[in-house]
């Protein structure tokens, strides 16, 4: 990524146009172009996690004291139902629901606006840390129109990611000047998404690089302690929720070296996506069987080694770029699969990483220019004039942003419907869960229960156990009665039951689906117990639960008819 260079001594405010006006122009440009590029996906309906967080979440359907208290409770039903403690995120959705209810258009517009705010704050942060404003603006456009961000901006429930980044950058902007505001914004960012933790080590590196100024160092170090306390307070309930249902205990590979190869290969995939815009996909399901000669593993080893060397050397030399390498690294660690979760990759996970990578490259180029000039003079080589080089770098960066924008437009067409999302995922990962499910669906449409059961078994082996989705789909429901299909569905239900039974205090929704799983397996006593436990907690499925209890009574009466009955 080429960016305009600047002398380290240049000032942020050495231009005639005021900073607010410049930032306002950046915001308007990002909103306008983003709306145009993302237009195909701006009507995407609620789907997948949107249903859990918004549509089926009664706590966001009314802004009142009861719902707010439940959302703010670290052990409350909203946190347990979503397996995330992110009260600011849920309160934001509650505000949206009160404005436009189930109409998705308003949610999509809000996501674009918050994305533009995050980009604008990123530009301001780059400029305040020493880039010329034009260079900072071009770097912001590289981030704004990266195709990996399509998923984050279009997928409605990802408002949490957008808000978290905007608030985290706001905290970094406030850190040295308005420390109380910085602490508050950092806490709000964490209560949107815990991945905002990346801001803490970034602020710590800035404190380290200012080590020669002892009064400033001491002041910042004291406030960093406050950031650390806030981070610990917010991380405890979130980690508890992750342990509760988000973590997968099955290892990535059967041995330690195999796990290392997978981690390095995933990192290489992210770097290629970040720097080229290629390889994006709605749901990533890469093959985790990584050999010693796998190109992703070998490439990740080379790239990871190089970037680690850059990060360490710049940190030891107290250079600005060190903080941005730390930004990228700290944003990557939570999603690196060190803590395992179902989908090993996601476009949306790059949203926190990209600003760090872009900033690191920008400041590395800026800081290396004086050294290049010294080497050139020593060897009698004449470099291009600085103004000419600046214009060339600006044009190259602008063209790169345009190229990313074209890829973004193409990716937005993938996100125009749930069908196009599934098709793209199946095409990118033909052995993944989505591909297995689509092939099963096609087989079921033609009444081929054996093939459908085999494909669903393949999805099950890769982690899919949502038997309830199959039951509610009339295409699959028509296959009930086939021994292979029924056996596969029963195994999915059993897996779900085992997962819920392992939890100390199942939620209302978990108990409901546990009852459904037992009922599917004709385990009537266990189903009734799960349903009644769910009713005690109360929630949106109560009418369905009462109907299921009546169904259980009818089944029992058919199994054990009264004596003397006709």
N, C-alpha and C positions, 0 to 999 in steps of 0.2 A: 504494500500500500504506500504510494508516494504522497507526501504531504509537503506543503510549503515550509521552507526553513525559516528560522528566525534567530537572530543573535540573542543569547541568554539575557542580555541587559535590556532588551526592548521592553516597553511598558504596555500594559493592557489598554490604557486609556489615552493612547497617543493619536487617536483618530478624531475627526471633527464630529461624526455622528455619535449621539449619546448611546450608552450601552443598552438602556431599556428599549430604544427604538430598534437597534440592531437585533436584539433578542426577539422582539416582537415580529420582525420581518422573518427571522428563522422559524418561529412558531407558525406563522401564517403559511409559509412555503411548505413546511412539513405537513400541516393539516390538509392543504389543498392537493398536494401531490399524492399523499397517502390515500385520500378519498378516491382519487382517480385510479391509482394502482390497485387498490383493494376492492374496487366497486363490485367485481363478480361475487365476492364472498360476503358482502354487507347485508345479504338477506338470509344467510345461513341460519336455520332454526336452532333452537335449543337441542343439544344432543349430548350423550355420554355424561361426563361429570357436570354439565350444566343442569341436568335433571336433579342430581343429588344436592348441589349447592343452592339451586334457585327454585326450580319448578316444583319439586317434591319437598322442599324445606319450608315447613309452615312458619318457622321462626323469622324468615325474611319477608313474609307476606303481610306484615303489619309493624309499623314503627311504634311500639308501645313499651311500657316499663317491663312487662313480663318477658317479652321477647328479647329486649335488650339485656336484661339480667341473665337470661339463659345463654345468650350469645357470648357475654363477657365471662361466664363461668368456665374456668379451665377444665372442669370435669363435667360440664353440662351436656345435654343431649346434642346440641348443634356441633360441638367439637367431636363428640364420640361418633355421631352419624357421618361426618365428613372425614374423620380420622385426621383432622388438622385443627390446631388451635390458632385461628386467624380471625379474631373478632372484628378488626377494622375492615377486613375484606367482606365479611358477612353483613356488617352494618352498611357498607357501601351498596351492596346488592339490595338490602332492605330499602334504602333510599331510592334506588332505581325502580324497584317494584312498585313503590308508592307513586312514582311518576308515570310509568307507562306499563305496569303490569306485565302481561305475557307478550307484548309487542316487542320483537327483537330489535327493531331498528334503533331505538334509543340506546340500547346496550352497546350496539356496534359503534355508534357515534361517540359515546363516552370513551370507549377503548381507544379510538383514534385520537381523541383529544388528550387523554392521559399519556399516550405514547408520544405525542408532540411535546407535551410538557417535559417528559423525561429527556427527550432529545435536546430540547432547548437548555435545560439545566446542565446537561452533559457538555454542550458547547460552552456555556459560561464557565464551567469548571476547568475545561481545557485552557481557556483564555486566561483565567485567573492564575493558573499554574505556569503560564509562560509561553503558550503558543500565540502567534498572531491571530487576530479574530477571524480573518479569512481562512487561515489554516484550520482553526477550531471549527468553523462553520462547515467546511468541506469534510472534515472528519465526522462531524455530526450527521451529515448526509449519508456517508458510508454506513453509519449505524442505522439511520432512520429507514433506509430503503433496502436493507439486507433481506434476502428471501427467507431466511430462517425466522424472521420476526412475523411472517404472515400468520403462522399458527398462534402466536402470542396475542396479536392484535385482533384477529378475527374470532378466535374461540372465546366466547363470552366470559366464562368463569375465570379466564386468565387475567381478568382485571387485577387479581391479587399480585401477579408478577409485575404488571405495569405500575401499579401504585407503589409496590415495594421498591422498585428501582428509582422511581421519581423521588420518593421520600428519602431513600438512602443517599442519593446524590445531593438532595437538599441538606441533609445532615452534614455531609462532607463540606459543602459550601459554607455552612454556618460554624463548623468546628473551631476554626482558629479565632473567629471574630465574635460570634454570638454563641458561646458554649452551651448555655441552657437550652437554646433553641435546637442546637445540634443533638443534644441528648434526647430531647423530646421527639424530634423527627426520626432519629434512629430507632427509638422504641416503637413508634407508629409503623415504621417500615417492617420491623420484625413481627409485628402483630398483623401484618398483611401476608408476609411469607418469610419464613425463617432464613431463607437464602440471603436475605439482606445482611447477614452476619459478615459478608465480605468487606463491608465498610469499616469494621473495627481494625483489621490488620492494615488496611490502607491508611487510616488515620495514624496508626502506630508507626508506620514507615515514614510518614511525613514528620512525625515527631522526632524520629531518629535522624532524618536528613537535616533537621534544623538543630542538631546537637551542639553546634558552636555557639548558639545563642542560649545561654543557660537559663535566664529568666523565662524566655518563651518555652524552653524545653520543660521546665518544672511546671509551668501553668498547664501546658497541654497534657503532660503526664497525669496530672491530678484529674483532669476532665476525662482522660482515657479510662481511668479507674471507674468513673461513673458509667461510661459506655459498657465496660466489662460487667458491671453489676446488672445493668439493664439487659445485656445479652444473656446472662445466666438466668435471670428471672423469666425471660420470655422463652428461653430454650428448654427449660425443664418440662413444662406441659406439652410442648410440641414434640419433644423426644419421646415422652410417654405415649402420645398418640401414634407416633411412628412405630414404636415397639408393639403397640396394640394391634395394628392391622396393616401398616404400610410395608413393614420389613419382611423380606423373604429370607428364610434361614438356609435354604438350599444354596450351596456354593456355586460360584460361576464356573468352576472347573474342578475336576477331581483332585488336583494337587496344587500346591502353593505356586509353583512356577507357571502352571497353566493359568491360574488366576492373574498372575503378573502380566502374562502375555495378553490376556483379555483386556485388562485395564489399560495397558499401553496402546493396544489396537483401537479401543474406543476413543482414547485421547487423540489419536491420529485422525480418526474420522471427524472428530469435532474441529480439529485444526484445518483440515481440508475444506470442510463446510464453511468455516469462518473466513478463510482467505480467498475462496473461489466462489462461494455461493452455490456450489454443486453438492449433490448428495442429500438435499433436504427431502423430507418425507413426512406425511401426517403422523404415522406411527412407525417407529423404527424397531425392527426385530432382526438385527444382524446375527449371523451364525457365530456362536460363542466357542466353537471348536477350533481354536487357534493353534496352528502348528508353529514349529520353530522357524519355518521359512515363509510364513504368511507375510505378504507385503505390508499389510496394515500394522502388524507388530514391528516389523523391521523399520518402516518409515516412522512410526511413533517413537522408536528408540532414538533415531537420529534427530528428529525435530524436538522431542522432549529434552534431549541432552543439550541441544543448542540453546533453547529458550531458558533452560535452567542455568546454563552458564551465563547468559545475558542477565538474568535476574540477580544471580549471586554477585557478579562483578559490579553491576550498577548499585547494588545495595552497599557493598563494601566501599564504593567510591562516593556514597551518599548522593547519587544522582536522582533526578526527578523520575526518570523512567522506572526506577525500582518499585515505586508505589503502584504503578500501573501493571507491572508484571505480577505484583502481589495481588492486585485486584483480580486479574484473570485466574491466577492460581487458586485464590480463596473462593472464587465463584465456582470453580470447577470441582473442588474436592467433594462437596455434598452430592454431586450428581455423577461422580466418577465410578459408582458401583462399589466403593469401599464399604458403604452401607447399602446392601442389596435391596432393590425394589423391582417390580414386575417388568416394566419396559426399560431396557438398559440404556436407551438413548431417547432424546426428544429434541425437536427443533427449538421448543420453548426454553430449554435449559441454556441455550446460547445467549439468551437475552441479557443475562447478567455478565457473561464472559466477554462478549464483543466489545463493550466500551473499554475494558481493561486492555485487550489486545490492541485495539486501535490506538489508544493513548500511549501504550508502550512503544509501538512502532513509531508513532509521531515524535515522541521525545527522544527515542534512540537516534532517529535521523537528524533531529535538531542538534543533539549533543555531539554527534560524530562529525558534523561539518567542520568545526575548527580544526580537529585532528587531521581531517583530509586536506585542508588547506595547508597545514604545516608540512605534511608529507609531500604534497605537490610542489611546494616552494623548495623543499630540500632536494627534490629530484629535477627541478627545473621544468616542471610541467605546469602549463597554464590552464586553470579551470575556467569554465564559462562564467561570465559576469553574474553576480548574485541576482540582480533584477531579472535577467533572462532565465536563470535557473528557477527562480521563484515562480515566474509565469509558466514555465514548462511543467513544474511540479503541480501547480494549481490545475492546469489543463488535464494532466494525466489523472489526477485525483477525481476531477469532475467527470471525466470519461468513465472511470471505474465506477463511480456512483451511478451513472446512467446505465452501465452494464448490469449492475446489481438490481436497478429498478426494473429492467426488462425481465430479469429472472423472477422478481417479485410479482410482476403482473401475471406471468405464467403460473406461478404457484397459487396466486389468488383464485385462478380458475379451478384449481384442484379443490379449493375450499368452498365451492359454491353450493354443494349439497352433500349429504351424508353418503350418497351413492358414489359420487366422484371421489370422495375421501377414501372410501373402501376400495375402489378400483385402483387408485394410485398406490395405496398401501400394498395391495396384492401384487401389483406389477413390480414394485420395488423389492418386496420380500415374499417370493412365491412359496416359501416354506414356513411363513409366519402364521400366527393365529388368525388374522383377518383372511388370508388366502385360503386356509383350511375351511373357515366358516363359509366363505363365498362358494367354494366348490361343493360343500355340503348342501348349501341352499339350492344350487343348480340341480344336484342329484335329487334332492327332496321334491323339487318341482316336477320332476319326471317320475316320481314314485320309486326311485331307487334307494330304498332304505338301507341296504347293505353298504353302498358307497357313502351315503350320507353319514352313517354311523362311523365308518372308518375315518372319514375326514374330520368329524367332530372329535373322535378319539385322538387324532393328531393334534388338534387344537387344545384338547384337555392335557395332553402330555407337555405342552408348552406353557401351561399355566391358566388356561381358560376353564372356569368352572361355573359360569353363570347359567345354570340350568333353567332359571326362571325366564331368561330371554328366549330360550327354545320353547318353553311351555306356552309363552304368550304369542308366539309366531304361528299363525294358522298353517303355514307351509310345513313346519316341523311337527306341529301337533297332529297332522294327518298321519305321521309315521308311528304314532303310539300303537303298541300292540306287536310291533316287530321285535323279536327277542334281542337282536343285536343292538337296536336303537334303545330299547328299554334298559338293557344292561349298562350301556354307556351313560344314559341319563341318570340311572341309579348310582353309578360310580361318582358322577359329578356331585350329586346331592350328598353322598357320603363324605366326599372331600369337604364340602361346605360345612357339614355338621361338625366334622373334626376340627375345622378351623375355628368355628364359633365356640365349641366346647372348651377349647384351649384358653379362652379369654375369661378373665376373672369376673367381669361385670358386663355382659353383653348389652348392647343398646336395644332400644325398642325395635328398630328396623332389623337388626341382626337376629333378634328372637323371632320376629315375624317370618323372615326367610328361613330360619332354622325349622320353624313349624311347617313351612311349605316343603322343605326338603324331607322331613320325616313323613309328611302326608304322601308325598310322591312315592316313598318307599313302603307305604302302608304300615308305618310304625305309629299306630294311632295314639297310644298312650303318651309316647314322647312328643308327638305333634301337639296333642291337647295341652300338655304341660308347657311347651314353648309358647303356644298361643296365649295361654292364661298369664304367663309371666310378662308377655308383651303388653297385654291389656292393662296390667297393673301400672306399667310405665306411662301408657297413653300416647296416642299419636295419630297420624293421618290415615292409618290403615285399620282403625278400630271397626268400621262397618264390615270390611272384608274378613277380619278375624272372627267376628261373631257369626258370619255366614259360614266360615270354615268349621267352626265348632258345631254348628247345626249339621253340616255335612258329615262330620265324624260321628255324630249321634245316629244319623240315618244309616251310615255304613255298618255301624255296630248292630243296629236293629235288623239289618238284612243278613248279617252274619249269624246272629243269634235270635231268630224269630221267637216271639212269645208262644208258649204252649197253647194249643187249641186254635192257633191262627189259621185262616183259610189257606 
